[in-house]
Every structure is written in structure tokens, then in C-alpha cells.
Amino acid sequence: MRKFIETDFWTPRGVEKLEFNAEKVVKEINNNILVSAGPGSGKTELLAQKACYLLETNQCKFPKKILAISFKKDAAKNLKDRVELRVGKELSNRFDSFTFDAFAVNILSRFRNGLPDNFRPTINYKVDLNLNNRFVMQELIRSFEGQKDLLLCELNSLNPSTFEREYLCENKLFLEKKINNSIGEKVSELIWNKKICEIYPSELSFNMINRLSEFILRMNPFILKYLRQTYEYVFLDEFQDTTQIQYDLLITCFKGSNLN
């Protein structure tokens, strides 16, 4: 059985010492913490040291895990590698480091059966990286001429550059369909249906995947409970860049829980 380090005897890993306030952040376990610092000041190293402290002292109680969410693949991998280098493979297996998109993909891929039929993509769904391209979106929007009594002039009034953000993925998903939809809402409903049900395999943008993952957790309290029981601490890197779609997923995941 692994022997954990007493908190009073823990020392930083891979660095000689921590700055006074940094050490306070690393050892604080009872409150949520916001760290604000400029580029190159060592925020990633601070997260790595905090992970080491929580794991080596068992403040993150076995078998619970730490979840770290970053915006870029390189940042997520860098953080995971730093923790593994300092605490070894065994302990670092309890440190999950994802990008926002990878975290959402993980939820959807594992629990897609928790979605209602009309929102359930095929198991081999593809990630559509072109949906935010204005020309691709414009062509898609125009393809719905005549459906739901939509006229081409109405479809042309929509801005394809912002359509995904302002209509398609602006709001959380719900079982109930809206009545008296606007043109944008009608087109959004058609796109969701086409991308999930009419195309094989289904095609989803990362924003759509984030919305579906949030929907899964909101619709399935047992899956949400499982997620919350898996993790005890959550790290959010570059939190100021979080989009509303990503923030909604975070709120559903962790608001009201006992996680730090």
C-alpha cells in the first residue's frame, strides 16, 4: 500500500521552492481559488505543484481524481506530463488533463445512449471542423429553402459567420420544441436534425458536442452523480477565455457539488 506524505513534510517537486503566495494556493484545500497572473509567470507550474501536493498527501482522497481542463492540446498534455514527471505513473493516473472539447467528447462518447432518439448521434459520429466556415454554413442554410415554409430571401437574411454561435448553439437543448420559432430557430432545428439523424455517420461541431454533453448530464442525474463522485478537485486553465457554451457545461457538471 502506498505511503502518503504528511502535509507538514511535503516539499515542491522539480523546483527549489515556491513563492509565498504560490505556496498558499498550493496548500489551500477548503476554498475555491482564482489565480490571476501574466504570461510566463508560472501558472501551469503552479497547477502541477498543486496536483502533486493533493495526490502525494492524499488530500485528494484515494480513489478520487483531479480534473484539469485547458484550452489547447499542448497545454493539456504539458500539464499532464509535468505531473507524471513529478509524482510518477501510479499517482498521475488519478490526474485527468483534457481540453474543453476533449472533455465534452469523452462525455458524449461514453454516455450518448443517455440522449433522446432525436438528439442521439451515431456511435461513429464525425467531428465537423467546417461548420464555422461562413461559406459552408451559408450553403447549409440555403439548402433548407422550402422546408418549414422558409423562403430563400429569409434564409439569406441570416448571418452565416455568426449563425452557429448566435442560433445553433446559443442555448441549452431541451426536449420540448419551441412554438412560433424565428427563422434562425427554425433553421437551427433543421440543422440539428440533419446533422444527427439524416446524415450517416452523424456530423457534429465541437460546440454541438458541448451542448449534447451538457444535455446528457442535465437529463441523467445518475451520470452526473457518477461524474461528481469521480473527481474531488477541478483545475480550469485560462478561465477568462471560457465561452458561454463551455461555461454552461461546467455549471451543470459541478455547481452545487462539494468539489473545489
C-alpha positions as CSV (number, residue, x, y, z in Angstrom):
1,M,0.0,0.0,0.0
2,R,1.4,3.4,-0.9
3,K,2.5,5.6,1.9
4,F,1.4,9.2,1.6
5,I,3.4,12.3,2.8
6,E,2.2,14.2,5.8
7,T,1.2,17.8,4.7
8,D,3.8,19.4,7.0
9,F,6.6,17.4,5.3
10,W,5.6,17.9,1.7
11,T,8.1,19.9,-0.5
12,P,7.7,21.1,-4.0
13,R,8.7,18.8,-6.9
14,G,11.1,19.8,-9.6
15,V,11.6,23.3,-8.2
16,E,13.7,24.6,-5.3
17,K,10.8,26.4,-3.6
18,L,7.6,28.2,-4.2
19,E,6.9,31.9,-3.8
20,F,4.9,32.7,-0.6
21,N,1.5,33.3,-2.2
22,A,2.0,30.4,-4.6
23,E,2.6,28.0,-1.7
24,K,-0.6,29.3,0.0
25,V,-2.5,28.5,-3.2
26,V,-1.0,25.0,-3.5
27,K,-1.8,24.1,0.1
28,E,-5.3,25.6,0.3
29,I,-7.9,22.8,0.1
30,N,-11.1,24.2,1.6
31,N,-11.9,27.0,-0.8
32,N,-12.2,27.8,-4.5
33,I,-9.2,29.8,-5.7
34,L,-8.7,32.3,-8.5
35,V,-5.1,32.9,-9.6
36,S,-4.5,36.0,-11.8
37,A,-1.0,36.4,-13.3
38,G,0.6,37.5,-16.5
39,P,2.0,35.3,-19.3
40,G,5.2,33.4,-18.4
41,S,4.7,33.8,-14.7
42,G,4.4,30.0,-14.0
43,K,0.6,29.4,-13.7
44,T,1.0,26.0,-15.4
45,E,3.7,25.0,-13.0
46,L,1.6,26.2,-10.1
47,L,-1.2,23.8,-11.2
48,A,1.3,21.0,-11.5
49,Q,2.6,21.6,-8.0
50,K,-0.9,21.8,-6.6
51,A,-1.7,18.4,-8.2
52,C,1.4,16.9,-6.7
53,Y,0.5,18.2,-3.3
54,L,-3.1,16.9,-3.4
55,L,-2.0,13.5,-4.7
56,E,1.1,12.9,-2.6
57,T,-0.5,14.0,0.7
58,N,-3.8,12.2,-0.2
59,Q,-5.7,15.5,0.3
60,C,-7.4,14.3,-2.9
61,K,-8.7,11.1,-1.2
62,F,-8.0,7.8,-3.0
63,P,-9.6,6.8,-5.3
64,K,-10.9,10.2,-6.3
65,K,-9.3,12.1,-9.1
66,I,-8.3,15.6,-10.2
67,L,-9.7,17.0,-13.4
68,A,-7.8,19.7,-15.3
69,I,-9.3,21.5,-18.3
70,S,-7.2,23.6,-20.7
71,F,-8.0,25.3,-24.0
72,K,-5.2,23.9,-26.1
73,K,-4.0,20.3,-26.6
74,D,-0.4,21.3,-26.0
75,A,-1.3,22.9,-22.6
76,A,-3.3,19.9,-21.5
77,K,-0.5,17.5,-22.5
78,N,2.2,19.7,-20.9
79,L,0.3,19.8,-17.6
80,K,-0.2,16.0,-17.6
81,D,3.4,15.4,-18.4
82,R,4.6,17.7,-15.7
83,V,2.5,15.9,-13.0
84,E,3.6,12.5,-14.2
85,L,7.3,13.5,-14.2
86,R,7.0,14.7,-10.6
87,V,4.8,12.0,-9.0
88,G,5.2,9.0,-11.2
89,K,2.8,7.0,-13.3
90,E,0.8,5.5,-10.5
91,L,-0.3,8.7,-8.9
92,S,-0.6,10.6,-12.2
93,N,-3.2,8.1,-13.3
94,R,-5.5,10.0,-10.9
95,F,-4.9,13.2,-12.8
96,D,-7.0,13.7,-15.9
97,S,-6.0,16.6,-18.2
98,F,-8.3,17.4,-21.1
99,T,-9.1,20.3,-23.4
100,F,-12.7,21.6,-23.1
101,D,-13.5,19.8,-26.4
102,A,-11.9,16.5,-25.4
103,F,-13.8,16.6,-22.1
104,A,-17.1,17.1,-23.9
105,V,-16.2,14.4,-26.5
106,N,-15.4,12.0,-23.6
107,I,-18.8,12.5,-22.0
108,L,-20.7,12.2,-25.3
109,S,-18.8,9.1,-26.5
110,R,-19.4,7.3,-23.2
111,F,-22.9,8.3,-22.4
112,R,-24.6,9.0,-25.8
113,N,-27.3,6.5,-25.0
114,G,-28.5,8.8,-22.3
115,L,-29.8,11.2,-25.1
116,P,-33.3,11.0,-26.5
117,D,-33.5,9.5,-30.0
118,N,-33.8,12.8,-31.9
119,F,-30.6,14.1,-30.2
120,R,-28.6,10.8,-30.3
121,P,-25.8,10.8,-32.8
122,T,-24.5,7.6,-34.4
123,I,-21.8,5.8,-32.4
124,N,-19.2,6.6,-35.1
125,Y,-20.1,10.2,-35.4
126,K,-17.6,12.6,-37.0
127,V,-16.4,15.9,-35.8
128,D,-17.3,18.7,-38.3
129,L,-14.5,21.2,-38.4
130,N,-16.0,23.2,-41.2
131,L,-19.3,24.3,-39.7
132,N,-17.9,27.7,-38.5
133,N,-16.8,28.4,-42.1
134,R,-19.2,31.1,-43.4
135,F,-19.4,29.6,-46.9
136,V,-20.1,26.1,-45.6
137,M,-22.7,27.4,-43.2
138,Q,-24.3,29.6,-45.9
139,E,-24.7,26.7,-48.3
140,L,-26.2,24.6,-45.5
141,I,-28.7,27.3,-44.5
142,R,-29.8,27.8,-48.2
143,S,-30.3,24.0,-48.5
144,F,-33.4,24.4,-46.4
145,E,-35.3,26.5,-48.9
146,G,-39.0,25.4,-48.9
147,Q,-38.7,23.4,-45.6
148,K,-40.9,24.8,-42.8
149,D,-42.2,27.3,-45.4
150,L,-38.8,29.1,-45.4
151,L,-38.1,31.4,-48.3
152,L,-34.7,32.0,-49.8
153,C,-34.8,35.7,-49.0
154,E,-35.5,34.8,-45.4
155,L,-32.6,32.4,-45.3
156,N,-30.3,35.0,-46.9
157,S,-31.1,37.4,-44.0
158,L,-29.2,35.1,-41.6
159,N,-25.5,35.8,-41.0
160,P,-23.6,32.5,-41.7
161,S,-20.5,33.8,-39.9
162,T,-22.2,34.0,-36.5
163,F,-25.1,31.6,-37.0
164,E,-23.6,28.7,-35.0
165,R,-22.9,30.9,-32.0
166,E,-26.0,33.1,-32.2
167,Y,-28.6,30.4,-33.0
168,L,-27.5,26.8,-33.5
169,C,-25.6,26.5,-30.1
170,E,-26.7,29.7,-28.3
171,N,-29.0,28.0,-25.9
172,K,-29.1,24.7,-23.9
173,L,-31.0,21.8,-25.5
174,F,-34.5,20.8,-24.3
175,L,-36.9,18.0,-25.1
176,E,-39.8,20.4,-25.8
177,K,-39.8,22.1,-29.2
178,K,-40.4,25.8,-29.4
179,I,-43.6,27.1,-31.0
180,N,-43.7,30.1,-33.3
181,N,-39.9,29.9,-33.9
182,S,-38.0,32.7,-35.5
183,I,-36.3,32.0,-38.9
184,G,-33.0,31.3,-37.1
185,E,-34.6,28.9,-34.7
186,K,-36.4,27.0,-37.5
187,V,-33.1,26.6,-39.4
188,S,-31.3,25.6,-36.2
189,E,-33.9,22.8,-35.6
190,L,-33.4,21.6,-39.2
191,I,-29.6,21.6,-38.8
192,W,-29.7,19.6,-35.6
193,N,-32.0,17.1,-37.2
194,K,-29.9,16.8,-40.4
195,K,-26.6,16.6,-38.7
196,I,-27.7,13.9,-36.2
197,C,-30.5,11.9,-37.9
198,E,-30.3,12.4,-41.6
199,I,-26.5,12.1,-42.2
200,Y,-24.6,8.8,-41.6
201,P,-22.4,8.9,-39.7
202,S,-23.7,12.0,-37.8
203,E,-21.6,15.1,-38.1
204,L,-21.1,17.5,-35.1
205,S,-19.1,20.6,-34.4
206,F,-17.3,20.9,-31.1
207,N,-19.9,23.4,-30.0
208,M,-22.7,21.0,-30.7
209,I,-20.8,18.3,-28.8
210,N,-20.5,20.6,-25.8
211,R,-24.3,21.2,-25.9
212,L,-25.1,17.5,-26.2
213,S,-22.7,16.6,-23.3
214,E,-24.4,19.2,-21.1
215,F,-27.8,17.8,-22.1
216,I,-26.7,14.3,-21.1
217,L,-25.7,15.4,-17.6
218,R,-28.8,17.5,-17.1
219,M,-31.1,14.7,-18.3
220,N,-29.4,11.9,-16.4
221,P,-28.8,12.5,-12.7
222,F,-27.1,9.2,-12.2
223,I,-24.5,10.0,-14.8
224,L,-24.0,13.4,-13.2
225,K,-23.6,11.8,-9.8
226,Y,-21.0,9.4,-11.3
227,L,-19.0,12.3,-12.7
228,R,-19.1,14.2,-9.4
229,Q,-18.0,11.1,-7.5
230,T,-15.1,10.6,-9.8
231,Y,-13.4,14.0,-9.1
232,E,-12.6,15.9,-6.0
233,Y,-10.8,18.9,-7.5
234,V,-11.1,20.7,-10.8
235,F,-8.5,23.0,-12.4
236,L,-9.5,25.4,-15.1
237,D,-6.6,26.9,-17.1
238,E,-7.1,30.2,-18.8
239,F,-10.6,30.5,-17.4
240,Q,-11.0,34.0,-18.8
241,D,-11.3,32.5,-22.3
242,T,-14.2,30.3,-21.4
243,T,-17.2,30.6,-23.8
244,Q,-20.8,30.6,-22.6
245,I,-21.3,27.2,-24.1
246,Q,-18.3,25.8,-22.1
247,Y,-19.4,27.6,-19.0
248,D,-22.9,26.1,-19.2
249,L,-21.3,22.7,-19.3
250,L,-19.1,23.5,-16.3
251,I,-22.1,24.8,-14.3
252,T,-24.1,21.7,-15.0
253,C,-21.2,19.5,-14.1
254,F,-20.1,21.0,-10.8
255,K,-22.4,23.8,-9.5
256,G,-23.9,22.7,-6.2
257,S,-21.4,19.9,-5.7
258,N,-18.7,19.6,-3.0
259,L,-15.8,19.9,-5.4
260,N,-13.1,22.6,-5.2
